[in-house]
Amino acid sequence: MGQADTTGADTAIRFVLDGNVVEVRDVAPTTTVLEWLREHAGRTGTKEGCAEGDCGACTVVLGERCGDGALRWRAVNSCIRFLPTIDGKELVTVESLAAPDGTLHPVQQAMVDLHASQCGFCTPGFVMSLFALYQGEGVPDRDGVIDALAGNLCRCTGYRPIVDAGCAMRGYAEPARWSRADAQAAARAELLQRIQRDAALALPGFLAPRNLDELAQAYLAAPQSLLLAGGTDVGLWVTKHLRELPPIIYLGEVAELARIDADARRVRIGAAVSLTDAWAALVERIPELAELAQRFGSPPVRNSGTLCGNVANGSPIGDAMPALIALGAEVELRRGERTRRLALEDLYLGYQKKALEAGEFVAAVDVPLPSPSTRVSFYKISKRIDQDISAVCAGFALRMDGERIVEARLAYGGMAAVPARARAAEAVLMGKTLDRTSVNAAIAALATDFSPISDMRASAPYRLRTAGTLLTRFLLAQHDAQPLRTHAVTPA
């Protein structure tokens, strides 16, 4: 791609802020939303705490039109979100919430009334996460508030009054501005519709194709380019590693990649579908995935990141891959006009090595739904429940013929250079009854399958022992009279 050809193109990034269309030119494509807010717009309410999407001090809310014309509001981390990726959206910051006469929004007033701000540094981020929750459907209970705040850290440990404020905010009178039945919503939707593009946004070093053919052609012509989806990994390359990125091709405006297609046999998730939407579609059909989905990053990370991005990244500690491999997922790969399919486990050849040709990319992941005779479970082992990287992650799927195992798929993350199946352990289980004897034999075989490393998250012996313990846990769950569900497992 070299530099994107911008001859005759509109090279302004356009978005809505406080009811006005903002046009931004002459900024690097890796300028973050946080950087623009603080250094260009003078909006210093949004803070930089970690610059990696962990602490939530930088939280803002993005609004966009859905297919039915309704508006959807989601919290994101502005510290790792590149400014061109909010083109066509509405940006809401903490300064946006109060009415013109200074009347606070119910979220803000609840924070004041319940003494939920201490040093104040993290307060704007908490306010924005709660604002996104306020704009959602239904009335959240305490657990819902806590889940919404999973990506926000309070250095003063003042969580109780913050959670209390989240529980109380719906009890205030509806504001004239930013109510859930906002009279300005139609005007907002119309304004967003007016700034939507028919052609690609083309900036020096940044291209946002509008359709799949355009994307495939651009990447085939310049395979040295960087494909950008949610940016929850790539953003850190800029903010923490200080890397100069190659020209970027952004997937987020490709309509075909934003689709979820499902039938009675499978769920197909496009490469631009957010983790939030992808997990919701999967959990609806495979409830055993619920806890893994909830513990996969924070809501702002899930709102930006994509499932296919996690798959294409191929990290050995990526939480999605063991579950998807256990379920028998396949990836749909596109190169130019050619499409091919590959079993997910075959995508990974070694650490950061994938079976992708130059100019080829992951267009979708296809997840089969387990049959009624298949028993599944998924586990994440980490030191913290929320916002922590796995020491070991596992996905198990056993297809049964009565009490006999006729197909076994055991997949692990954190045990090797790539997420991988435990083939020797699977072979031990084939044709056996799922009992202590067969499980113990499979546990013994795990030492043949894996030679894990020791690092800051866990030692090699701990990982190997934990991998076996999870198989035992799976066995015990099968003998529970209640339907199988996942549970948190956190090492001491």
N, C-alpha and C positions, 0 to 999 in steps of 0.2 A: 504494500500500500504506500510505502514511503510516507509522504504527507498527503492527506486527503485532498482531492481536487475540489477546491471551493469556488472555481470560476463560475460566476453568475449565481452562486448560491447565497441564501440568507444565512449568514454565519453568526447571528445573534442567538444566544441562549435566552429563551423566553419562559417566564413563569409568573405566577400571581403572588403578590405579597401585599397584605392589607388592602385588598380590593383593587390594586393597581397592577398593570402588566409591567414587569421589569424586564428590560433587555440588557444583557451583559455581553460585551465584546472584549476581545483582546485580553483574555485570561488563559492561562495554561489549562489544558483539559484535565489535569490532575489537581486543579484547585479544589479543595474540599468545600462543602457547604459551610462548615464552621469557619474556615479561613475567610471566605467571602463575607459572611455575616460580621465577623469581628473586625476585619481589616479594611473592607471595602464599604460595607453598609453601616458600620458603627454600632451594630447591635451586639453589645457585650453581655447581655443577659445570658446568652448561650455560652457555656464554659468549656474549656478544654481541661479534662482531668487526666485521662490515660492515653488519648490519641490512638486507641485500638478497639473501641467499641465495647469496653468492659464496664465502665463505671457509670455511664448514663448522664453525666453532667452536661453533655452536648446534645441531649435529646431535643429534636424538633418533630413536628408532625407534618406529613405530606398528605394533601388531598388530591384525589383524581376521580375522574368520571368513570363509572363502570359501564358495562355494555348496555344496561337498561336506563342509563342517564342519571342514576343516583350517584351521590357523592360518597366516597369512602375515605376515612381518615385513619392514618397509621403512623405510629411513632417510629422514628429511625434515628440512628446515630449519625449526626452531621459530621463527626470527626473523620469518618472513613467513607463518606458518600461524596463522589465527585460531582461538581456543580452541573456539568452537562447532562447528568442523568436525571435531573429534576425538570428538564425542559418539558413544558406542557402541563406541569402540575402546580398546585398551590402550596406555598411554603408558609407554615404557621410557626411563629416563635413565641416565646413567653411575653414579649412586648405586644403581641397581637391580640391578647385575650381581653384586657380591660376595655370597657366602653369608652367612647371619646370623652365623656365627662369624668372619667377616672374611676367609675364604678367597677369593682373587681368582678371577675367571673366567679361563679360558684366554686370552682376548683380552688382558685386563689383565696377566696374568702374563707373556705373551710380550713385551708392551711393556716390562715391567720387566727381564726377563732379557736382552733384546737392546738395552737402553739406548736405547729409542726415544723418550724424552721429554727435551727440553732445557729451555726456559723453562717448559713445561707448559701454556701458555695454550690451545694448540690441541689438546692431548692428548685431552681428553674427546670432542671431535668425531671425531677419528681412531678412538678406541675404539669409538664408536657406529657409525660406518660399517663398521668391521671386524666388529662384533657382528652387524649385519644380514647381512653376507656369511657369517659363521659359521653363522647360522641357515638359510642357503639350502641348496639341494641340491648334491651333488657336492663335490669337493675343488678349490678354485680354484688355478690355477697363478699364476705371478708376474704375467703379463699381466692375469689376472682380478683380482688384488689391486690392481694399479695402476688398472685401470678403476674399481673400487669406490671408490677414494680420489680420483677426479678432481675431486670437489667440496670437498676439504679442502686448505687451504693451511697450510704450516708456515713461519712467519716466520724460524725459525732454519735453514731449508733442511736439516732433518735427515731427508730422505725415505728414504734407504737403510735405516736400521735400522727405520723404521716399516714399510716394505714387507717387510723380513725378518721382522718380527713377524707380519704378515699371512700370510706363507707358512708360518710355524712354528706358528700357533695351533691347527691341527687335530692337531698331534702330541702335545698334552697330553691327560691323562686326561679323560674326559667328566666335567663337573661335575655335582653333584647338582642344582644349580639352573641353569636356562637351558642345558641340553644340547639337542642336536638331537632327542633321544629323551626329552624331559623327561617324567618321570612326572606332573608337574603339568599337562601340556598339556590333558588332558581336562577337568580342573577349570577351567582357564583358559577353554577354549572354552565350557563350560557357563555360566561367569560372564558372558562376553561375550554369550551368547545371552539371558541373563536381563535385560540392560539394553537390548536392542534395542527400538525403538519401533514401535507400530502406527500412531500418528498423528504429525503433523508436530511437530518441535521449533519452538516459537514463543516468541521472546524479543522484548523491545522493540527494534525495528529489525532483526530477523533472523527469517527464516522458512525452514525446510528442508522443503519438500513431500516427500511419500513416493511420489507417482506423477506421471506426465506430465500428466494432465488437471488435477490440482491445481496444478501448476507453471504451465501455460498460462493457467489462469483467474486465478491470482494476478498474473501479469505483465501480462496484458491489463487487469486492473483497476487496476494501478499501474505503468504503463510507465516512470515516472521512477525506479523501483527499480534497483538495481545487481545484475545477475546475477553470481554468484560460482561459479567452478568450482574450479580448483586454487589460485588466489590468488597465483601466482608473479609476476604483474604487479601485481595489486591490492594485495598486501601492501606493496609499495614506496610506493604512494600514501599509506599511513599512516605507515610508518617513515621514509621519506625526504622525501616531499613535505608531510607533516603535514596531509593533507587530511581534512576531515570528510566521511564517506561518506554517501550517501543510504541509506534502508532497503535491506537486503540480502536477496535471494532466493538460497538456496544450492541448487545442482544436484546436489550429491554424494550425496544420499539417494534420488534418483529411480531406481528399479530399471531402468526401460526405457532410461534414458540410459547405464547402466553396461554395456550389451551390445555385444559384437562379433559380427556375423553375416557369414559368408563362404560363398561358393559358388565354382564354377569360373570365374565371370566378374568377381567384384568382392568388396570387403571394405567392410562398412558399420560405422562406428565411432561409437558414441554420444557425446554431449557430456560425459558424466561419466567416460569411459574415460581412465585416466592415459596420459601419454606413454609410460611404460614398457611398458604392455600394448599400446597402439596400435602403437608401432614394432615390437614383437615380432611382432604379427600381420602387419604389412606386410612386414617383412624375411623372414619365413618364406616368403612367396609372391613377393616381389620382392627377391632377395638383393642387387641393386645398390644398395639403400637402406641397406645395413649401416653404412657409415662415417658417412653423414649422421646416422643414428639414434644412433650411438655418440657423436658430437660435438655432439649437440643438448643443450646444458646439461650438468648433472652428474646422477649418479644421484638425489640427493635432489630436485633440481628436476624431473626426469622422473617421480619417484614421486608428486609432488603435482600438477604441471601437467597439463593435458589437451591433446590434439591439437586438439579443436574450439575450445578457448579460444585457442590460437595462431591458428587460422583466423579466429575471430570478432574477435580483436584487430586483425588485418589490418595489422600493422606492415610497412613496406616492407623491413625487414631480418629479417623472420621466416623462419627456415630451412625450415619445412615447406611453405610455399605454392608456391614455384617447382616443387618436386618434384610436389606434388599437381596443380598446374595442368598441368604437362607430361603427367601421366598421364590427364588429362581428368576430374578429380574434380568431383563436384557436391555442393552442400550441401542438406540437407533442412531447410526452415524451417517453424517452427510459430508460428501466431498464433491463440489461442483454439482453436477446433475445426478450423481450416483448416491444411492442410499444402501446401506447394509446394516445387518443386525449382528450383535455379538453378545454372548452371555457376559453378564457383568464381571464375574470373576476372571474372565479371559481378557478383560480390558487392561489388567494390571500385570506388567511384565517384571517389574522391580521397583525399587524406591524411586518415585517420581518418573517412572518410565511406563508409557502406555502404548497400547497397540493402535496408535493413530498414525495415519500417513500425513505427510505435509498437506496442509489445507483442509484437513478433515476435522470435524468437531462433533460433539455430542449434541444431537438435536432433541432427544427425548429419552426418557427411561420408561420401560414398559414393565409393570409389576403385576404378575399373576396373583389372583386371589386364591387363598388356600381352600382346598376342597373340604367338605364336612368331615372327611376321615383324616385330615391333617391336623396335628397338634403343633401349635406354634407358641413361642415365647421369646422375649427380647429383654436383654439386661444391659445396664450401664453401671460400671463400677468406677467411682471417683471419690475424691476426698470431700468434696462438697456436693450437695444436691443440685444447686443451681449454678450456672455460669462456670462450669469446670470441665476440663478436658479429661477424657476417659483414661484410666489406667488399662482397663480391659472392657471391651464391649462385645456382646455375643448375640447371635440370632440363631434360633433352633427351629427346625421344621421337620417333623416326622410324619410320614404318611403311613397309616396303619391299615392292616387287613385283620379286623378283629383285634387281638392282642399282639399280633405279629407286625414287626416293622418291615415295610416293603420299600421304603425310600427314606434316606436320612440325609439331611443337609444341615451341617453344623458350621457356622461361619464366625470368625473372630476378628476383632480389631485390636491393635496394641500388642499382638503376639508375634508379628513378623514385619518385614519391610513393606508389606502391602496387606490390605484386608484379604483374608484367605479362608478357604474351607479346610476343615480338619478331615482330610480324606481317609487317613488310617483309622481314625475314631469312627467315621461313618461306616467304613467297611466292617468293623467289629460289630456294629449294631444291626447290620442288614440281616433280616430273617430271624432276629431274636425277639424275645419278649422284653418290653421296657421294664426292667427290674434292677435290683441292686447288683446282681451278677453281671449283667450286660453293661450297665452304666460304669461299674468299676473297671471292666475290661476296656471300655472306651476311654476312660480317664487315663489309664495306663498308656494307651496308644497316643495320647496327646503329646507325650514326650518325643514321639517319632515325628509328629506333624510340625512341631514348633520348637525353636530354640530362641526364646525371647531375650531381649536385652534388659539391662538395668538402667534406669534413668531417674530423673527427679520425681517422676510420678509413681514408680513402683520398681521393686527389684525383680530380677528374672525369676527367682523361686516363687515370689509372691504371685506373679502373673500366671505361672504354670499351675500353681495350686488353686488359684482363683478360677481359672478356666475349668478345672475339674469340678470345683465346688458348684459352679453354675450348672453343670450337667446334673449333679445330685439334686440341686434345687429344682431343676426342671422335672426330674423324676418325681420328687415329692409333690410338686404341683399337680401332676397328673392323677395322683391318688386323692387329691382334695375333691370333695363332693361338689364344691362351687366351680363355676366356669373359670377357666384359667385367665388370670390377669397378671400384668407385671407389677413388681414392687420395687421400691428403692432399696438398693444395697450399697451401703457406704462403709468402707473399711475403717476400722478403728485407727 
